[in-house]
Amino acid sequence: LPKFAIIMEPNGSSIPGASDPVIQLACLDASLAIAPLFKRFGSVIITSGTLSPIDLYPKLLQFEPRVSESFNMSTFRPCIRPLVITRGSDQLPVSTKFDDRGDMGVVRNYGSMLVELCSSIPDGVVAFFTSYSYMESIISEWDGMGILRQLTKSKLVFIETKDVVETTLALDNFRRACDSGRGAVFLSVARGKVSEGINFDRHYGRAVIMFGVPFQYTLSHILRARLEYLQTNYQIREQDFLNFDALRQASQCVGRVIRSKIDYGLMIFADSRYNRHDKRTKLPGWIQNFLGDGQLNLSTDTAIAQVKHFLRVMAQPVDQNKLKEVLLSLEEVEAMNPPTQMIEAP
C-alpha cells in the first residue's frame, strides 16, 4: 500500500506522563478520497471560500483543472474588517511561537487584548486558539491574573471542550446570552468542532479573534510521513504545505463571522507572524481585498480605535438600493434559466 503507512505513536495518550502506544493506518495521499468522484462524473466543480492558494489543490488532489477562477466578494459596503495585531498596548510583540507562548508578557497582553475587545464589541465574540493544551494553559494563567473576572464584566464566557455534548450545550447557552443582550465570548480551538461546522452569523459573531497561527503539531509521526510523501511524490515542500494548511485553517475560523450580504464582522489576527508577506498572502483574496496597509502591524490600542470606528459605520441603516445592486432579482434569475418547453407526444 504505497499511499498508506502504518505509523506507531509511542505515546498516543493526551494525558501527560501516561504511556499509551497507538498503531495507526494513515492515508498519505488526499487524492484517493476524491478519485472515485472524478471517475464517476464527467464534470466536477470544487468551490469554497478557503481554496487558497488555488494552484496547490490540483497537486494535492491529482487533477488537471479545465477552468480555475478566483472571485471577489460581491458587497455593497466594507462589511468585514481584518486587523493584524502584532503588539500589545505595551508594544511587546505577541505570538504563539513555541519560544514565546509561555512568556508571561505575551499571556498578559493576549488577556488584556481580549478584555478590551470584548468591552468594545457588542453581542457575540469567538476566539480561536491553536490547540486544546494551549487554550487550557492560557485560561489557567488568565484566571490567576484576574483577567477572566474582568472579562465577565462585559461578556459571559463559554469554552469548547473535547466532549461533544458539553460543547453543544455551551453553544446553546452562548446563543441564548447573545439573544438576551448580555453578550458572550466563546473560547474555542482551531481544527475543533466549532471552527469548521458552526456558523456565527449576525449578532452571534461580531468578531472572530485568531490567537496565533494554527500550525499542525510538527512532531506528529503521521504528519512527518505525509510531508515526506508529498515532497517525494509531488515536490511539495514541507514549509509550503505547513503554511498553506495553517492559513487555510485560520481562514476557516475567521470565515465563521460573515454569512450573508447584510452581515458584518471583525477578523482579528493576533500574532506578529500574520504581518509577514509570506503568511498574509496565503489568505483568500476576498479577505486580502479588505486588508489595507493601515490594518497591518497594529498594537492593541490602535486596533481598538479601528474596531470602534468600523462598528459605528456598520451600525448605520442598510442602504436597500445599494443592497439590490448586488442581488439578482427574480426576473434576472428567470432570464438566466429560461423555462424548457414541453412538447406533448402525439
DRENDODO-690292 format. One record per residue (C-alpha): x, y, z; residue number from 1. Coordinates in pm, whole numbers. Layout:
# residues N
PT  X  Y  Z  NUM $
...
This chain:
# residues 346
PT  0  0  0  1 $
PT  239  279  -115  2 $
PT  -14  556  -44  3 $
PT  -70  434  310  4 $
PT  164  391  604  5 $
PT  148  202  931  6 $
PT  254  451  1196  7 $
PT  333  380  1558  8 $
PT  294  670  1800  9 $
PT  493  568  2113  10 $
PT  280  793  2331  11 $
PT  -67  838  2186  12 $
PT  -218  943  2518  13 $
PT  -328  1303  2571  14 $
PT  -260  1261  2944  15 $
PT  90  1390  3034  16 $
PT  314  1111  3158  17 $
PT  73  832  3061  18 $
PT  210  563  2826  19 $
PT  -42  459  2563  20 $
PT  123  343  2236  21 $
PT  -101  356  1930  22 $
PT  -64  187  1590  23 $
PT  -247  365  1307  24 $
PT  -304  303  939  25 $
PT  -256  650  787  26 $
PT  -358  763  439  27 $
PT  -81  984  299  28 $
PT  -249  1080  -31  29 $
PT  -560  1301  -22  30 $
PT  -631  1234  -390  31 $
PT  -758  884  -304  32 $
PT  -1069  1031  -141  33 $
PT  -1178  1232  -445  34 $
PT  -1062  993  -721  35 $
PT  -1393  795  -733  36 $
PT  -1577  1125  -788  37 $
PT  -1360  1214  -1087  38 $
PT  -1406  863  -1226  39 $
PT  -1786  868  -1194  40 $
PT  -1867  1219  -1319  41 $
PT  -1761  1398  -1636  42 $
PT  -1775  1743  -1472  43 $
PT  -1681  1825  -1114  44 $
PT  -1697  2173  -958  45 $
PT  -1483  2232  -647  46 $
PT  -1580  2556  -477  47 $
PT  -1502  2708  -139  48 $
PT  -1414  3038  21  49 $
PT  -1086  2894  150  50 $
PT  -928  2739  -163  51 $
PT  -617  2950  -130  52 $
PT  -363  2930  -280  53 $
PT  -576  2776  -552  54 $
PT  -283  2633  -752  55 $
PT  -187  2387  -474  56 $
PT  -512  2188  -486  57 $
PT  -456  2027  -831  58 $
PT  -122  1897  -700  59 $
PT  -269  1762  -377  60 $
PT  -575  1605  -542  61 $
PT  -401  1499  -864  62 $
PT  -616  1651  -1138  63 $
PT  -580  1896  -1425  64 $
PT  -829  2184  -1390  65 $
PT  -1006  2292  -1709  66 $
PT  -1118  2621  -1551  67 $
PT  -964  2785  -1245  68 $
PT  -1115  3112  -1121  69 $
PT  -1095  3322  -807  70 $
PT  -1381  3566  -749  71 $
PT  -1413  3873  -530  72 $
PT  -1687  3903  -272  73 $
PT  -1984  4100  -409  74 $
PT  -2061  4353  -136  75 $
PT  -2235  4688  -116  76 $
PT  -2031  4807  185  77 $
PT  -1698  4716  353  78 $
PT  -1865  4452  570  79 $
PT  -1552  4281  704  80 $
PT  -1255  4440  874  81 $
PT  -943  4223  905  82 $
PT  -689  4355  1156  83 $
PT  -339  4222  1220  84 $
PT  -237  4288  1581  85 $
PT  135  4233  1634  86 $
PT  188  4409  1968  87 $
PT  14  4465  2297  88 $
PT  -55  4814  2432  89 $
PT  290  4799  2594  90 $
PT  445  4743  2246  91 $
PT  563  4390  2338  92 $
PT  530  4157  2034  93 $
PT  260  3889  2066  94 $
PT  288  3544  1913  95 $
PT  214  3179  1991  96 $
PT  553  3069  1857  97 $
PT  690  2792  2079  98 $
PT  959  3021  2222  99 $
PT  710  3297  2307  100 $
PT  389  3125  2412  101 $
PT  496  3073  2773  102 $
PT  616  3433  2815  103 $
PT  404  3595  3085  104 $
PT  416  3927  2898  105 $
PT  257  3763  2592  106 $
PT  -3  3584  2806  107 $
PT  -93  3909  2982  108 $
PT  -111  4103  2655  109 $
PT  -340  3843  2497  110 $
PT  -564  3858  2803  111 $
PT  -577  4239  2808  112 $
PT  -643  4238  2433  113 $
PT  -942  4004  2477  114 $
PT  -1082  4212  2765  115 $
PT  -1055  4538  2569  116 $
PT  -1204  4389  2253  117 $
PT  -1495  4233  2443  118 $
PT  -1559  4567  2615  119 $
PT  -1578  4744  2276  120 $
PT  -1766  4484  2067  121 $
PT  -2135  4413  2132  122 $
PT  -2308  4073  2129  123 $
PT  -2104  3763  2039  124 $
PT  -1725  3725  2008  125 $
PT  -1546  3400  1918  126 $
PT  -1179  3341  1999  127 $
PT  -974  3057  1850  128 $
PT  -656  2910  1996  129 $
PT  -401  2686  1824  130 $
PT  -463  2377  2041  131 $
PT  -660  2248  2339  132 $
PT  -345  2230  2554  133 $
PT  -251  2592  2477  134 $
PT  -606  2714  2540  135 $
PT  -622  2533  2875  136 $
PT  -284  2667  2989  137 $
PT  -354  3029  2892  138 $
PT  -704  3024  3050  139 $
PT  -546  2893  3371  140 $
PT  -291  3178  3367  141 $
PT  -564  3434  3293  142 $
PT  -765  3307  3588  143 $
PT  -467  3360  3817  144 $
PT  -416  3714  3679  145 $
PT  -781  3810  3732  146 $
PT  -836  3854  3358  147 $
PT  -1134  3616  3345  148 $
PT  -1300  3816  3622  149 $
PT  -1257  4134  3417  150 $
PT  -1388  3954  3108  151 $
PT  -1713  3851  3276  152 $
PT  -1798  4218  3339  153 $
PT  -1874  4263  2968  154 $
PT  -1943  3907  2844  155 $
PT  -2039  3563  2967  156 $
PT  -1757  3316  2897  157 $
PT  -1809  2976  2730  158 $
PT  -1536  2723  2648  159 $
PT  -1516  2444  2391  160 $
PT  -1409  2104  2525  161 $
PT  -1332  1771  2359  162 $
PT  -1671  1646  2481  163 $
PT  -1925  1699  2201  164 $
PT  -2225  1711  2439  165 $
PT  -2061  1971  2664  166 $
PT  -1962  2186  2366  167 $
PT  -2312  2167  2213  168 $
PT  -2464  2277  2545  169 $
PT  -2211  2561  2572  170 $
PT  -2300  2677  2218  171 $
PT  -2673  2679  2302  172 $
PT  -2611  2891  2611  173 $
PT  -2375  3118  2416  174 $
PT  -2654  3191  2167  175 $
PT  -2902  3246  2448  176 $
PT  -2667  3501  2607  177 $
PT  -2635  3684  2273  178 $
PT  -3013  3680  2218  179 $
PT  -3077  3824  2564  180 $
PT  -2841  4118  2503  181 $
PT  -2595  4010  2776  182 $
PT  -2328  3922  2520  183 $
PT  -2086  3631  2529  184 $
PT  -1740  3517  2424  185 $
PT  -1676  3161  2308  186 $
PT  -1322  3028  2357  187 $
PT  -1252  2751  2109  188 $
PT  -983  2565  1916  189 $
PT  -878  2575  1550  190 $
PT  -942  2232  1390  191 $
PT  -1208  2168  1656  192 $
PT  -1585  2123  1618  193 $
PT  -1659  2497  1632  194 $
PT  -1401  2604  1371  195 $
PT  -1546  2407  1080  196 $
PT  -1910  2317  1136  197 $
PT  -2066  2609  1324  198 $
PT  -2173  2946  1184  199 $
PT  -2166  3262  1393  200 $
PT  -2385  3482  1176  201 $
PT  -2540  3817  1268  202 $
PT  -2513  3911  1638  203 $
PT  -2368  3568  1727  204 $
PT  -2035  3667  1575  205 $
PT  -1945  4034  1552  206 $
PT  -1577  3942  1580  207 $
PT  -1350  3640  1549  208 $
PT  -1011  3657  1718  209 $
PT  -738  3421  1599  210 $
PT  -479  3383  1875  211 $
PT  -174  3254  1688  212 $
PT  -114  3069  1360  213 $
PT  -274  2721  1376  214 $
PT  14  2505  1253  215 $
PT  -18  2130  1288  216 $
PT  189  1957  1557  217 $
PT  506  1909  1353  218 $
PT  644  1623  1567  219 $
PT  346  1402  1484  220 $
PT  470  1082  1317  221 $
PT  171  1083  1080  222 $
PT  236  1441  970  223 $
PT  609  1365  920  224 $
PT  519  1070  696  225 $
PT  269  1277  499  226 $
PT  517  1562  447  227 $
PT  782  1318  325  228 $
PT  531  1161  85  229 $
PT  427  1500  -59  230 $
PT  789  1606  -104  231 $
PT  895  1280  -271  232 $
PT  595  1228  -500  233 $
PT  459  1577  -572  234 $
PT  759  1802  -498  235 $
PT  552  2000  -245  236 $
PT  796  2148  4  237 $
PT  738  2092  375  238 $
PT  718  2462  467  239 $
PT  487  2539  174  240 $
PT  239  2273  285  241 $
PT  254  2370  654  242 $
PT  195  2739  571  243 $
PT  -86  2651  329  244 $
PT  -255  2424  584  245 $
PT  -223  2670  875  246 $
PT  -354  2971  681  247 $
PT  -642  2763  540  248 $
PT  -741  2673  895  249 $
PT  -715  3038  1004  250 $
PT  -936  3138  707  251 $
PT  -1196  2878  803  252 $
PT  -1202  3011  1158  253 $
PT  -1242  3381  1073  254 $
PT  -1487  3297  791  255 $
PT  -1744  3194  1053  256 $
PT  -1821  3563  1103  257 $
PT  -1973  3657  766  258 $
PT  -2272  3462  637  259 $
PT  -2495  3694  430  260 $
PT  -2496  4018  228  261 $
PT  -2616  4223  526  262 $
PT  -2388  4056  780  263 $
PT  -2071  4222  908  264 $
PT  -1785  4139  1141  265 $
PT  -1425  4185  1251  266 $
PT  -1147  3937  1173  267 $
PT  -863  3983  1419  268 $
PT  -532  3805  1355  269 $
PT  -340  3831  1683  270 $
PT  14  3718  1607  271 $
PT  314  3908  1472  272 $
PT  368  3638  1205  273 $
PT  49  3743  1020  274 $
PT  228  4067  936  275 $
PT  478  3878  722  276 $
PT  417  3887  348  277 $
PT  458  3509  306  278 $
PT  183  3447  564  279 $
PT  -87  3702  485  280 $
PT  -67  3645  107  281 $
PT  -182  3286  172  282 $
PT  -515  3423  299  283 $
PT  -806  3409  49  284 $
PT  -833  3704  -191  285 $
PT  -1170  3811  -52  286 $
PT  -1003  3873  287  287 $
PT  -692  4035  139  288 $
PT  -911  4280  -57  289 $
PT  -1021  4432  275  290 $
PT  -675  4417  434  291 $
PT  -506  4752  367  292 $
PT  -169  4875  491  293 $
PT  -345  5069  767  294 $
PT  -471  4743  917  295 $
PT  -128  4579  948  296 $
PT  123  4582  1234  297 $
PT  -120  4726  1490  298 $
PT  -90  4749  1865  299 $
PT  -393  4664  2079  300 $
PT  -487  5028  2144  301 $
PT  -467  5133  1777  302 $
PT  -671  4826  1682  303 $
PT  -941  4917  1937  304 $
PT  -977  5261  1773  305 $
PT  -1034  5092  1434  306 $
PT  -1280  4846  1590  307 $
PT  -1493  5128  1730  308 $
PT  -1491  5319  1400  309 $
PT  -1589  5009  1200  310 $
PT  -1878  4927  1435  311 $
PT  -2008  5286  1417  312 $
PT  -2014  5268  1036  313 $
PT  -2180  4926  1030  314 $
PT  -2444  5038  1280  315 $
PT  -2596  5270  1018  316 $
PT  -2916  5152  844  317 $
PT  -2867  4926  542  318 $
PT  -2897  5113  211  319 $
PT  -3161  4899  38  320 $
PT  -3088  5045  -306  321 $
PT  -2718  4955  -283  322 $
PT  -2812  4611  -149  323 $
PT  -3031  4548  -454  324 $
PT  -2736  4624  -682  325 $
PT  -2550  4313  -560  326 $
PT  -2854  4083  -560  327 $
PT  -3025  3919  -857  328 $
PT  -3395  3985  -899  329 $
PT  -3639  3702  -973  330 $
PT  -3666  3828  -1332  331 $
PT  -3287  3819  -1377  332 $
PT  -3270  3463  -1243  333 $
PT  -3550  3351  -1474  334 $
PT  -3378  3517  -1772  335 $
PT  -3062  3317  -1694  336 $
PT  -3263  2993  -1684  337 $
PT  -3542  3013  -1943  338 $
PT  -3816  2751  -1888  339 $
PT  -3791  2441  -2103  340 $
PT  -4083  2398  -2342  341 $
PT  -4270  2072  -2301  342 $
PT  -4387  1916  -2630  343 $
PT  -4668  1669  -2596  344 $
PT  -4614  1349  -2791  345 $
PT  -4888  1266  -3044  346 $
